[in-house]
Every structure is written in structure tokens, then in C-alpha cells.
Amino acid sequence: MDALSRNNVRISGQPDGPPLVFAHGFGCDLGMWRYVAPAFEPAYRVVLFDHVGAGRSDLSAYDPVRYSRLEGYADDVVQIVEALHLPPVVFVGHSVSAMIGVLAAAARPELFDRLVLVGPSPRYLDDEGYRGGFSREELDELLDTMDANYLGWAQHVAPVIMGVPSRPELGQDLASSFCRTDPAIARRFARTTFLSDNRADLPRVRTPALVVQCRQDVIAPLEVGEYVHEHLTGSELVVLDATGHCPNLSAPDQLVDAVQRYLRGATSSPGRS
Amino acid sequence: MTEDWDRSPCGLLVLRTDGLVLAANRTFCRWTGREPADLAGRVRFSDLLTVGGRIYWETHVDPLLHVDREIEEVALELKLPDSRLPVLLTATAAAGEVVVRVALTPARERARYERELLAARAAAERAADQVKALQEVTAALSRTVGVPGVLDELRDAAVRLGAATASVWLRGPDERFVPHAGSDASAALRASVLPLLDRAAVQHSGRVTVPLRGRAALQGVLVVVPREDAGADPLDLEVLTAVGQQAGLALDRAQLYEQSASVAHELQRSLLTGEHPADDRFEVATEYRPGVDTLEVGGDWYDVFVAAEGVVAVVVGDVVGRGLGAASAMGQLRSAVRAVAGPGAGPAVLLSRLDRFVEHVEAASLATVAYAELDLDGGGVRYACAGQPPPVLVRAGGGVELLWGGRSAPLGAYLVAGARAEADVQLRPFDRLVLYTDGLVERRDRDLDEGFEALARAADEGRALPLQKCVLAVTEGLLRDVQTRDDVCVLLLSWSGGQFSRRIAPDLSELSAVRHELAAWLAARGVAGPTTEDLVLATSEALANAAEHGSGPDEQVELSVWFEQPPVGAVEVVVRVQDQGRWRVSDAGSERGRGLTIMRALADDVAVEAGNGTTVWLRRRTAGGAVALQAPEAR
């Protein structure tokens, strides 16, 4: 399976520019970056992709065993970077993809120049001496809510999944399919996302990282962002004056500015702590 | 207007784009038991939802509102002081506006109805998945061969159904459960729980035990370690229970099958391991290879028996079909061959009689047989092949021939009796005859002629090996890279050439006759004319010496002539002349001394051995002679 078609990889920007890979989080697809990615196209080679099971990825490549661990998704990221023969990339991961980037950089540090982690959480469930923000019961509520919206989603999703050629307008209009995912895959992705514990993976990473955190985020609270910052050697923390879990949609200008400043700073003073 | 807003049957809200409640109508306040002042500017809408709803809002609804600017009919639950209210949410974030307008309708009934619908749908989907999983496992189990095959498939199935690892424990003869090969013995079983098992159950360790119940008893237990990956699907105990039931029955079948197969193998083995008749004049070596990738016996056999005084019969055959039936038909046919062979019945007559036999024994019909009779004194071979490939003749003096004579159809295939063919061939000492069943040369990936060539080559290369090693080398050489095949029988027959023995009176009155007989005997065994002349002359000298000096008038001289095959080099003729006297040293230089000189000139090796009498040994290579022999050791 060709990683580029499997993950619906889209490339824009400057062919010779430094590569910037954007990875969407749980619940959505590469459309998440619509207000962010264009700002980088004048100076960077911009790579967008869908995780398998989301957006317009190849659903036939979905392997329940491979994708029951975040390592499976991280391996996809490595394969995409390798398939494009890119120099070390800046990886921008939102939500669960922040940890996917952490795993990929821990496994293959030579492929990654910097990480930008937007709303990361190494563990969503509370644990002894650790507050992730959620209990196991609350996660079950999420699954119930997803189930309750199952019928509606299925209608939206079916033509896209099956690629019905007789109604191409459904597949081509990104807005109409945005965030629509096969319910069974979404359910498993929810479990993989919210039940994973990757706290022990943070110290394995040597790649410089920027942690971007919203002032108020019920999914990844500020203290979780601080935890990530503390346990990632050589990371910087930026708190956006924004609420919610998706600054890439709700505060794209702030996010773009934070990332650009970080990357500029990195170029001018590469040896910073 | 404000009145309409407040009295709307829907809960209405206006939110800032970051979700902060700017205004809520009275209907919404009544539902949530809050004052408008408690909400406006103080609460984010997602805070009013259950936690699951909040995550959903942040990861699904909010992104859609930012991109699509509207969303319809999202099912969420409002958190009330001591209950929950299912609602359907519709929201718009019109372009150019900085607010989100939200309308909520209560959906208690609808939510309940949809939950039932969802539950029914989930149950139907799960049932379909279960049936599919079971069908796959059942189909896979039915394709397996033997108990190990069932267990391998069972472990594979468990992994497909979500196990990290799976092990199988089988009930042993002492009623104890022991881990099957390849199973993780650390997954120790608590024996006390076993009799209670009637369905898949989660043990304290987190492992799942699945009973494998046969018709009569618990055959074993499948122990499944669930996968622990965050997104791993939970194990379906119902499916595992059903898989266990299927596997229990499959184990029943596999054991029955193995029992039947083992009876057949035992029968075949007992028929193939009898002693060969012992006689110095011939040697037989055999090799049987059971079919690969099958538990069933194939019905191939070989046999060696005395057909008549001085006649040994060798046979290989192949009965149609497999399994116990084939093994038993093979046994009957093998006995029939022995029964109908005998004095006066050559190969063609034997096959005709077998044709009649198989008319009554259906299972032996269309069996193929290669049969040969060797005259132990003369070396003549009569042979016939009913549907079997041609025997191979390996000449001791060099050369390999396929014996294409005496061919006819498999047994019972002749409608008219008496149409069986046979042929004959003359063996020379230590020539080898190879009989074999067709599995030795038949290969899917090459035509039969190539198979014959390969066999001829292998037999030629093995000519210097002792017979038993040669049959092994030929069999292994031809079957080396064959993955799946029928069973195979290979039989090698070697003739020693027999022995020429005479007792001669010291008056040498019979010498002339013996010389003629010996010359004829050697010529019949393919010894070349000049060699024969030399040997007869040398033998005459030895006899003359023995008669003149060795024995008293009543004592006879014994002459024996035979062939020997040294480990390397050509076949040798060995002549032994024994008398009861003792040669005197002073005889040297006399007539006797001259005789010895002649013998040494005519034979490759001459030895004189003194004991109770005197024995003279002469050795002469029959052909070639390129290989140096050890210097003669005269005494």
C-alpha cells in the first residue's frame, strides 16, 4: 500500500521550502488546517494528510489491530515522511496527533527537525498523582454520545466512504464531508485516543518541541500542557488567549503567529534550550 | 418579540463563537433550573453538557460550526441538577456574525426510541459479525488435518478474534490437562475450574478460558490472553464459546480420523516389514516412503518371496485409493500374488489370474503391479508390468536400461482374459534390477521421460554403493525436492551369479567334461571369450596339481567357482580348488611349479593356502581391470 494514497497526502507551498507536516486530531480530518496551512505556503513545503479512517484516507487500509495503538498511526507518519524523501520535517500535530508525533520522533528522530504540539495530552484519564481530566465512566459517555449521533453521521458518510461515482458532488465538497468518519472506526479511534498512556514516551524524545496550549481547554487542560512541557526536554510552552480545543479553527491567527515565531526563533538561534 | 423569544417551545441560546453563553431564553432556563442571570456571560455552553457531550462538542460540533457554519440534529444531553435531558441541537453561525444561535428541542421519547433502534441495530450487526466469524472458523476447522491442524487453526482463529496470544490445553490419558506444543505453559490452568466450564469465561487473571467440548467429554481448554492495546476491541465471549464448541467437535473428528489412519498405517507397516527369503544367490533391498502432507496410507506395497524351487519373485504394486480401504485391499492383493504365483505360472499367467481375482475384490480393481521372477541358478528374469512404469536394469559392467517389455494395463482393465504380456532379460552377476511405484518418477512439473532419466542417472550413480545404501540414495535423490507426493515403494534386486561346484576324482577322467561345463557356465554369465579361456586353463592346471600331488586315490578334488563384487572395480571370478594333501616344497620347479607359473600368468591373483589340505585361489577380473588390486599373498 502506497502511504501517500493511503493517507490522502496533499502537498502545497514551496517545493524547495522546508517541509511542514500537519496532522489532524481525533474527530476531524485535514480540513482542520484550512485556516492555518495557507499562512505557511509562501515559505514552506506544506504537507497535509488524513489518518487512516478519517477524511478521504483509504478505508480499505484500515487494520483494527494496527490502529488500536497510537504507534500504528505514528508508523504511518514515518512512512509518509519517508515516501516523500523529505529532509527532517517540522511536524505540527493537533490533539491526539501531538502524541502521534512524539511517538514518531522517539522512534525515528532523524526524520524530525521540530515538533509543534497543539493541545497535547499524554493521558486523558486521571491516574494516581496525575490529572488528565477524565474518568473511565466519562469516556463511556463520549462513546454513548457518538453512538447517539451514529444514524445521522452514517447518512453523511456513506457516499464518501463508498466513493459512489454517481454522486461525485458529495465527495468533492469538502465542507459537506468535513469531520464525517465511519462510526465503527471513530469509536475505536476514540478508545485508542482516550485510553492510551504515553507519559513514559515523553522523555524518549530529543527533538525540540513547541507546546501550544489554549488558555481554556476542557480536553487538554493547562496543567496537562505544563506536564508535557516539563517532561519534554528542550520544549517551549506557549499559551494562546483562546478557549476550546481547536485553536486551529477558533484562533488560527494566534496559532499561526505562535508557530511562525517559534520557527523563526529556531532559525536565528538554533542552540536554544 | 422578547416575549416570543422567552415563550418559544424550544430552548434558545445565543453563544459567543468561543461558546460563552450570551443569552438564554426562559424555556431553556426552566429546563435547566437556572436564572438567566446565572447563565449569560458566566457559563460556556459545553459546561452545560455531560462530559461525553463536552468532548463531542469540542472535537466534532465546534469544528463543524467553524467550517460549515451550521449543524443540525446533534443528539446531546444537558446536565440537570439531578438528571439529564436528551436534546437535539441545531445551531447556525451565520457569516458576518460573531455569535452562534442555538435551538434545542427535548428528545426524551425520540432518544429512547433511537436508543432502542440503535441497540437493535447493534445487536443485528453483532449477530452478523458473530455468524461471519463462526462461519470462517468452522470452514477453516473443516479444512484441517489431524489434531495438530485443528489446534493450529484454533489458535489462529483466537488471534483473529482479538487475542494477543492463545494456548490450548488438551486432556491427557490420565485426565490431566497438559499444554499442547507451542502453547504457553505459563498460563497455568486451575484444574478445579475445568469441570465447571460450560462456556467462555473471564478468569481472575484476565485470561479467558474457552471449553473445547466434544460429544462425550471436555477435550481441552483454549486459554486466551486478551490484547491490551488502548483501541483493542473487547473479546466476544459468545463467539469464543461457539468457536470452542466447533473446535471440540473438530477434535473429535480429528481423533477418529487419526485412529483410522493409524490402523491403516499399522496394517501397511505389518505387511511391508516381513523377512525376505534368505539365499546367497540374490540380495534385495527395499524402501517405502509414506505420502507427505497426508495421514492416509496410499496402498503401495512391495514383496519378495520364493515362487518355486530356485526362483525368487519380486513385486511392487499400487492399489487405487487411500486410507484403510486401500491398505486392506493392498493386503488382499499382496496375498493373492503369493497364492497365484508358483511353478509353471510365469508373469503373464500370474497377471491373468490376478485379473480374475480383482473381479471379486472391487477395491483391488485397477491396481498396478510390476512383477519379476529371477531364476537363481541361471540369472534369467521374466517380468511383466501391469500399469507400472518399466523396471530399470543396472548392468554391473556399466550401462543402464529401461525394460520396456511385458507391458499391459492395470488389473481388471482387460475384458478379454489371456491377453497379458511378459518379457525376459538375462542378468549377469551383480546386475541390479530396480522395481518401483510410479510416485518415484511422476512429478507435476516435468514429464515422465525426464523422471525416467533422473532415475536412470541416480541408479547409475549408486552402482558402487552396497544395495541397501543404493536404494536409499536413489529414493532420496528422486524425492529430495518434492513437496507433496503419493507414497512410494522402491525395490532393488541383485543376482550374485550363482556357484559352479564339482567334485572330481583324482584320476582326472572328468576333467575334459568339467572344462566344457565351466566354459559354458562362464559364457552364460557374460564372461568374455578370452577371459573364459584363461580361467578354464588356469583352473585345469589347479585341478591337475591337486589330483597329482594332493590327494590319495579315494579323495576327491573340490572345485567351486563364483563371482564377487569388490567395493571398487570390476566384478571378479573366484576359483577355489581344494584337496586333502600337502604340497611339498621340493616340488618347486617340477611340473607343479610350472603349473603355478601358468596360473599366475592367466589369473590376476593366485594364492595357495595350506591347512588340512591345500587350497588354491584364483581371481580374475571380468572386464576393465583398471583398478589395481592388492598384491597376492601367497602362502
Interface residues (C-beta under 8 A of the other chain):
Chain A: G25 F26 G27 C28 G31 M32 R34 P64 V65 Y67 S68 R69 L70 S95 F134 E138 L139 D140 E141 L142 L143 D144 T145 M146 D147 A148 N149 Y150 L151 G152 A175 S176 F178 C179 R188 F189 R191 T192 T193 F194 L195 S196 D197 Q216 D217 V218 I219 A242 T243 G244 H245 C246 L249 S250
Chain B: T17 D18 G19 L20 R44 S46 D47 T50 V51 G52 G53 R54 I55 Y56 E58 T59 H60 D62 P63 L64 H66 V67 D68 E73 V74 A75 L76 E77 P86 A111 E114 R115 L117 L118 A122 R227 D229 A230 G231 A232 D233
